[in-house]
Amino acid sequence: MSHRALAAIIAAALSASIPLPLHAVELNPKAIAIKLPGTIKWRDPTGAAPINQAVLHGDPTKPGLYVVMNRFKPNTFSRPHFHPNDRFITVVKGTWYVGTGNKWDKDATVAVKEGGFVTHFAREVHYDGAKEGPATLTRVEELK
């Protein structure tokens, strides 16, 4: 049996074992909300900003829980700063670098790879960003 024939048999077997919906599924919008990548509204739709942000839930300017997604272009870092509340960050894509202290030093950062989780504790000085490649992350915070 040729490799091509064997590949066709394996592909057919795999596709037969994957259940596919027979009709379009409509979800109850009171139960779930989905934002697909093409529907997310970025603050800078051109993508030219070094750090771009999209609000996924809530309002980061008002008290309450909010969720944003940030995209860092390569070689883009914040300067040392702090926040009044804890922030919870998940790296969605790429590698994000974090450092602590009042002195900014890109070489004194720790790499957080895709899938990693970081907590920025309230009122503690830190800085962060992307080095050689872009990084995308989600951030959750509750403003008081």
PyRosetta script that sets phi, psi and omega in degrees:
from pyrosetta import init, pose_from_sequence

init()
pose = pose_from_sequence("MSHRALAAIIAAALSASIPLPLHAVELNPKAIAIKLPGTIKWRDPTGAAPINQAVLHGDPTKPGLYVVMNRFKPNTFSRPHFHPNDRFITVVKGTWYVGTGNKWDKDATVAVKEGGFVTHFAREVHYDGAKEGPATLTRVEELK")
pose.set_psi(1, 136.3)
pose.set_omega(1, -178.7)
pose.set_phi(2, -76.5)
pose.set_psi(2, 160.6)
pose.set_omega(2, 177.4)
pose.set_phi(3, -62.3)
pose.set_psi(3, -36.7)
pose.set_omega(3, 179.8)
pose.set_phi(4, -64.2)
pose.set_psi(4, -43.7)
pose.set_omega(4, 179.7)
pose.set_phi(5, -66.1)
pose.set_psi(5, -41.9)
pose.set_omega(5, 178.5)
pose.set_phi(6, -63.1)
pose.set_psi(6, -42.5)
pose.set_omega(6, 178.3)
pose.set_phi(7, -61.8)
pose.set_psi(7, -40.1)
pose.set_omega(7, 179.0)
pose.set_phi(8, -65.1)
pose.set_psi(8, -40.2)
pose.set_omega(8, 178.8)
pose.set_phi(9, -65.6)
pose.set_psi(9, -43.9)
pose.set_omega(9, 179.1)
pose.set_phi(10, -64.2)
pose.set_psi(10, -43.5)
pose.set_omega(10, 178.9)
pose.set_phi(11, -61.8)
pose.set_psi(11, -42.0)
pose.set_omega(11, 179.2)
pose.set_phi(12, -64.5)
pose.set_psi(12, -40.9)
pose.set_omega(12, -179.7)
pose.set_phi(13, -66.2)
pose.set_psi(13, -42.9)
pose.set_omega(13, 179.2)
pose.set_phi(14, -65.0)
pose.set_psi(14, -43.9)
pose.set_omega(14, -178.1)
pose.set_phi(15, -67.4)
pose.set_psi(15, -29.4)
pose.set_omega(15, 178.9)
pose.set_phi(16, -71.7)
pose.set_psi(16, -24.7)
pose.set_omega(16, -177.4)
pose.set_phi(17, -90.6)
pose.set_psi(17, -5.5)
pose.set_omega(17, -179.8)
pose.set_phi(18, -95.8)
pose.set_psi(18, 113.7)
pose.set_omega(18, 179.9)
pose.set_phi(19, -72.2)
pose.set_psi(19, 132.0)
pose.set_omega(19, 178.1)
pose.set_phi(20, -116.5)
pose.set_psi(20, 141.9)
pose.set_omega(20, 177.7)
pose.set_phi(21, -65.3)
pose.set_psi(21, 140.3)
pose.set_omega(21, -179.2)
pose.set_phi(22, -85.2)
pose.set_psi(22, -14.8)
pose.set_omega(22, -180.0)
pose.set_phi(23, -146.9)
pose.set_psi(23, 163.6)
pose.set_omega(23, 178.6)
pose.set_phi(24, -64.8)
pose.set_psi(24, 138.8)
pose.set_omega(24, 179.9)
pose.set_phi(25, -102.5)
pose.set_psi(25, 130.8)
pose.set_omega(25, 174.9)
pose.set_phi(26, -108.7)
pose.set_psi(26, 123.8)
pose.set_omega(26, 178.9)
pose.set_phi(27, -93.2)
pose.set_psi(27, 151.5)
pose.set_omega(27, 177.9)
pose.set_phi(28, -72.5)
pose.set_psi(28, 115.1)
pose.set_omega(28, -179.0)
pose.set_phi(29, -66.1)
pose.set_psi(29, -13.6)
pose.set_omega(29, 174.4)
pose.set_phi(30, -79.0)
pose.set_psi(30, -17.8)
pose.set_omega(30, -176.5)
pose.set_phi(31, -100.1)
pose.set_psi(31, -29.8)
pose.set_omega(31, -174.3)
pose.set_phi(32, -154.9)
pose.set_psi(32, 145.7)
pose.set_omega(32, 174.6)
pose.set_phi(33, -127.6)
pose.set_psi(33, 134.2)
pose.set_omega(33, -179.1)
pose.set_phi(34, -123.8)
pose.set_psi(34, 133.5)
pose.set_omega(34, 172.5)
pose.set_phi(35, -116.6)
pose.set_psi(35, 108.9)
pose.set_omega(35, 178.3)
pose.set_phi(36, -80.2)
pose.set_psi(36, 155.3)
pose.set_omega(36, -175.0)
pose.set_phi(37, -49.0)
pose.set_psi(37, -41.1)
pose.set_omega(37, -177.9)
pose.set_phi(38, -72.9)
pose.set_psi(38, -11.5)
pose.set_omega(38, -178.7)
pose.set_phi(39, -102.5)
pose.set_psi(39, -5.7)
pose.set_omega(39, -179.1)
pose.set_phi(40, -74.3)
pose.set_psi(40, 129.6)
pose.set_omega(40, -177.9)
pose.set_phi(41, -95.5)
pose.set_psi(41, 113.0)
pose.set_omega(41, 179.1)
pose.set_phi(42, -87.6)
pose.set_psi(42, 147.0)
pose.set_omega(42, -179.9)
pose.set_phi(43, -57.3)
pose.set_psi(43, -41.4)
pose.set_omega(43, 176.5)
pose.set_phi(44, -112.6)
pose.set_psi(44, 94.2)
pose.set_omega(44, -176.4)
pose.set_phi(45, -63.5)
pose.set_psi(45, -18.2)
pose.set_omega(45, 179.1)
pose.set_phi(46, -78.2)
pose.set_psi(46, -20.7)
pose.set_omega(46, -178.5)
pose.set_phi(47, 78.4)
pose.set_psi(47, 12.7)
pose.set_omega(47, -177.7)
pose.set_phi(48, -79.3)
pose.set_psi(48, -24.5)
pose.set_omega(48, -177.1)
pose.set_phi(49, -64.8)
pose.set_psi(49, 141.6)
pose.set_omega(49, 179.0)
pose.set_phi(50, -62.3)
pose.set_psi(50, -36.6)
pose.set_omega(50, 174.4)
pose.set_phi(51, -125.5)
pose.set_psi(51, 118.9)
pose.set_omega(51, -178.9)
pose.set_phi(52, -110.3)
pose.set_psi(52, 150.7)
pose.set_omega(52, -176.0)
pose.set_phi(53, -138.0)
pose.set_psi(53, 144.0)
pose.set_omega(53, 173.8)
pose.set_phi(54, -129.2)
pose.set_psi(54, 132.8)
pose.set_omega(54, 176.3)
pose.set_phi(55, -86.0)
pose.set_psi(55, 121.0)
pose.set_omega(55, -179.7)
pose.set_phi(56, -94.7)
pose.set_psi(56, -30.9)
pose.set_omega(56, -178.8)
pose.set_phi(57, -157.2)
pose.set_psi(57, 140.7)
pose.set_omega(57, 175.9)
pose.set_phi(58, 77.8)
pose.set_psi(58, -162.9)
pose.set_omega(58, -178.6)
pose.set_phi(59, -138.3)
pose.set_psi(59, 111.1)
pose.set_omega(59, -177.3)
pose.set_phi(60, -67.4)
pose.set_psi(60, -2.7)
pose.set_omega(60, 178.1)
pose.set_phi(61, -101.2)
pose.set_psi(61, -1.7)
pose.set_omega(61, -176.3)
pose.set_phi(62, -127.2)
pose.set_psi(62, 154.8)
pose.set_omega(62, 176.5)
pose.set_phi(63, -56.9)
pose.set_psi(63, 143.9)
pose.set_omega(63, 178.9)
pose.set_phi(64, 124.5)
pose.set_psi(64, 176.8)
pose.set_omega(64, -179.1)
pose.set_phi(65, -76.6)
pose.set_psi(65, 137.7)
pose.set_omega(65, 172.9)
pose.set_phi(66, -142.2)
pose.set_psi(66, 158.7)
pose.set_omega(66, 177.3)
pose.set_phi(67, -133.3)
pose.set_psi(67, 129.1)
pose.set_omega(67, 176.0)
pose.set_phi(68, -126.7)
pose.set_psi(68, 159.1)
pose.set_omega(68, 171.6)
pose.set_phi(69, -116.7)
pose.set_psi(69, 130.7)
pose.set_omega(69, 178.8)
pose.set_phi(70, -115.7)
pose.set_psi(70, 140.3)
pose.set_omega(70, 173.9)
pose.set_phi(71, -119.3)
pose.set_psi(71, 122.5)
pose.set_omega(71, 176.5)
pose.set_phi(72, -101.3)
pose.set_psi(72, 127.8)
pose.set_omega(72, 172.4)
pose.set_phi(73, -73.8)
pose.set_psi(73, 159.6)
pose.set_omega(73, 177.1)
pose.set_phi(74, -54.9)
pose.set_psi(74, 146.2)
pose.set_omega(74, 178.2)
pose.set_phi(75, 59.3)
pose.set_psi(75, 37.0)
pose.set_omega(75, 177.6)
pose.set_phi(76, -120.0)
pose.set_psi(76, 122.7)
pose.set_omega(76, -179.3)
pose.set_phi(77, -133.3)
pose.set_psi(77, 149.1)
pose.set_omega(77, 168.1)
pose.set_phi(78, -81.5)
pose.set_psi(78, 162.6)
pose.set_omega(78, 172.9)
pose.set_phi(79, -91.3)
pose.set_psi(79, 165.7)
pose.set_omega(79, 179.7)
pose.set_phi(80, -54.8)
pose.set_psi(80, 133.7)
pose.set_omega(80, -178.0)
pose.set_phi(81, -161.2)
pose.set_psi(81, 175.9)
pose.set_omega(81, 175.2)
pose.set_phi(82, -144.5)
pose.set_psi(82, 170.0)
pose.set_omega(82, -179.1)
pose.set_phi(83, -126.8)
pose.set_psi(83, 154.5)
pose.set_omega(83, -179.4)
pose.set_phi(84, -74.4)
pose.set_psi(84, -18.3)
pose.set_omega(84, -176.8)
pose.set_phi(85, -128.3)
pose.set_psi(85, 160.9)
pose.set_omega(85, 172.9)
pose.set_phi(86, -63.4)
pose.set_psi(86, 145.8)
pose.set_omega(86, 174.4)
pose.set_phi(87, -127.2)
pose.set_psi(87, 142.3)
pose.set_omega(87, -176.1)
pose.set_phi(88, -121.0)
pose.set_psi(88, 120.0)
pose.set_omega(88, -169.3)
pose.set_phi(89, -123.9)
pose.set_psi(89, 135.2)
pose.set_omega(89, 173.6)
pose.set_phi(90, -119.5)
pose.set_psi(90, 129.4)
pose.set_omega(90, 176.7)
pose.set_phi(91, -79.5)
pose.set_psi(91, 117.4)
pose.set_omega(91, -177.0)
pose.set_phi(92, -89.7)
pose.set_psi(92, -36.8)
pose.set_omega(92, -176.7)
pose.set_phi(93, -151.4)
pose.set_psi(93, 139.8)
pose.set_omega(93, 177.1)
pose.set_phi(94, 84.2)
pose.set_psi(94, -161.6)
pose.set_omega(94, 177.7)
pose.set_phi(95, -125.1)
pose.set_psi(95, 130.7)
pose.set_omega(95, -179.1)
pose.set_phi(96, -112.8)
pose.set_psi(96, 142.4)
pose.set_omega(96, -175.8)
pose.set_phi(97, -115.4)
pose.set_psi(97, 135.4)
pose.set_omega(97, -178.8)
pose.set_phi(98, -126.9)
pose.set_psi(98, 144.1)
pose.set_omega(98, 176.4)
pose.set_phi(99, -139.1)
pose.set_psi(99, 165.3)
pose.set_omega(99, 179.9)
pose.set_phi(100, -129.1)
pose.set_psi(100, 158.5)
pose.set_omega(100, 177.2)
pose.set_phi(101, 103.9)
pose.set_psi(101, 169.1)
pose.set_omega(101, -176.2)
pose.set_phi(102, -80.7)
pose.set_psi(102, -17.4)
pose.set_omega(102, -179.4)
pose.set_phi(103, -95.7)
pose.set_psi(103, 119.3)
pose.set_omega(103, 178.6)
pose.set_phi(104, -75.6)
pose.set_psi(104, 126.5)
pose.set_omega(104, 177.9)
pose.set_phi(105, -149.4)
pose.set_psi(105, 103.2)
pose.set_omega(105, -177.4)
pose.set_phi(106, -57.5)
pose.set_psi(106, -30.1)
pose.set_omega(106, -178.7)
pose.set_phi(107, -81.7)
pose.set_psi(107, -6.4)
pose.set_omega(107, 178.8)
pose.set_phi(108, -106.3)
pose.set_psi(108, 37.8)
pose.set_omega(108, 179.8)
pose.set_phi(109, -112.8)
pose.set_psi(109, 162.3)
pose.set_omega(109, 178.6)
pose.set_phi(110, -111.9)
pose.set_psi(110, 136.0)
pose.set_omega(110, 179.7)
pose.set_phi(111, -79.3)
pose.set_psi(111, 132.6)
pose.set_omega(111, 173.7)
pose.set_phi(112, -118.5)
pose.set_psi(112, 110.9)
pose.set_omega(112, -175.1)
pose.set_phi(113, -82.5)
pose.set_psi(113, 166.8)
pose.set_omega(113, 178.2)
pose.set_phi(114, -45.2)
pose.set_psi(114, 128.3)
pose.set_omega(114, -178.4)
pose.set_phi(115, 93.4)
pose.set_psi(115, -11.0)
pose.set_omega(115, 179.3)
pose.set_phi(116, -74.3)
pose.set_psi(116, 159.0)
pose.set_omega(116, -176.5)
pose.set_phi(117, -128.3)
pose.set_psi(117, 136.6)
pose.set_omega(117, -178.3)
pose.set_phi(118, -130.4)
pose.set_psi(118, 140.4)
pose.set_omega(118, 170.2)
pose.set_phi(119, -112.8)
pose.set_psi(119, 123.9)
pose.set_omega(119, 169.6)
pose.set_phi(120, -94.6)
pose.set_psi(120, 113.6)
pose.set_omega(120, -178.4)
pose.set_phi(121, -79.9)
pose.set_psi(121, 145.1)
pose.set_omega(121, -177.3)
pose.set_phi(122, -54.1)
pose.set_psi(122, 138.8)
pose.set_omega(122, 173.2)
pose.set_phi(123, 61.6)
pose.set_psi(123, 18.9)
pose.set_omega(123, 176.4)
pose.set_phi(124, -109.0)
pose.set_psi(124, 131.0)
pose.set_omega(124, -173.9)
pose.set_phi(125, -74.9)
pose.set_psi(125, 133.4)
pose.set_omega(125, 180.0)
pose.set_phi(126, -152.6)
pose.set_psi(126, 171.1)
pose.set_omega(126, 171.7)
pose.set_phi(127, -149.7)
pose.set_psi(127, 161.1)
pose.set_omega(127, -174.1)
pose.set_phi(128, -161.4)
pose.set_psi(128, 165.1)
pose.set_omega(128, 177.7)
pose.set_phi(129, 167.0)
pose.set_psi(129, -164.8)
pose.set_omega(129, -178.4)
pose.set_phi(130, -115.9)
pose.set_psi(130, 143.0)
pose.set_omega(130, 177.0)
pose.set_phi(131, -98.9)
pose.set_psi(131, -102.7)
pose.set_omega(131, -171.9)
pose.set_phi(132, -73.8)
pose.set_psi(132, -23.0)
pose.set_omega(132, -179.7)
pose.set_phi(133, -132.5)
pose.set_psi(133, 168.7)
pose.set_omega(133, 178.8)
pose.set_phi(134, -71.2)
pose.set_psi(134, 160.6)
pose.set_omega(134, 176.9)
pose.set_phi(135, -139.3)
pose.set_psi(135, 137.9)
pose.set_omega(135, 176.6)
pose.set_phi(136, -121.2)
pose.set_psi(136, 136.1)
pose.set_omega(136, -178.4)
pose.set_phi(137, -144.2)
pose.set_psi(137, 158.0)
pose.set_omega(137, 171.2)
pose.set_phi(138, -109.1)
pose.set_psi(138, 146.5)
pose.set_omega(138, -179.1)
pose.set_phi(139, -131.4)
pose.set_psi(139, 133.3)
pose.set_omega(139, 178.1)
pose.set_phi(140, -119.3)
pose.set_psi(140, 135.0)
pose.set_omega(140, 179.0)
pose.set_phi(141, -150.9)
pose.set_psi(141, 150.1)
pose.set_omega(141, 172.3)
pose.set_phi(142, -116.8)
pose.set_psi(142, 115.1)
pose.set_omega(142, 177.4)
pose.set_phi(143, -81.6)
pose.set_psi(143, 137.2)
pose.set_omega(143, -179.4)
pose.set_phi(144, -97.3)
pose.dump_pdb("model.pdb")
